Amino acid sequence: MSDRDKFLKKVLKSDGDISGLIENAGEYQSDKEIVTAACKKDGFSLNYAHNSLQDDEEVVRAAAEEDGWAAMKFCSDRLKKDRDFVLEIVKKSGDALKEAHKSFRSDKEIVLAAVLQYGDAFDLADESLKTDKDIIKAYEEFEEEDDDFFSQFDD
């Protein structure tokens, strides 16, 4: 078994600090299969991937499945500015809006998707959208669900 295959096996079997493995992976930081496997287990691993993989939609999507915020934080500037890509990610992880290009904070569809998934994304919205009835409704619905969830723990 090659050293590369041994390293991939280690990543696949690890339940610990996957990003730490990738941080110290040297040449394997540019190995798409290894980095994708690591990102599926720990989205923060994208931080240590080679720049070319931080610009690879497949790799970044793998990271986003585990941690959308980290995926958006560590992906390339090109992807942070790609409207369709940002929309896809914030639909799964609304807090990713924090790391997307700032121009999307005034994009109603993106903000609405983010707020529906993560109510606190409302705070990131451009002031012009904080009075939008659809955004407000989504925020209120999220807050109601949040209140309902936590009320089960009240005495």
VENKA-V862728 format. One record per helix or strand. SS is the DSSP state (~ for helix, > for strand). FROM is the first residue (numbers start at 1). TO is the last residue. Records with the same first field share a line. If there is no record, write none. Layout:
# VENKA-V862728
SS=FROM-TO + FROM-TO
This chain:
# VENKA-V862728
~=3-13 + 18-23 + 26-30 + 32-41 + 43-48 + 51-54 + 57-66 + 68-74 + 77-80 + 83-92 + 94-98 + 102-106 + 108-117 + 119-124 + 127-129 + 133-151
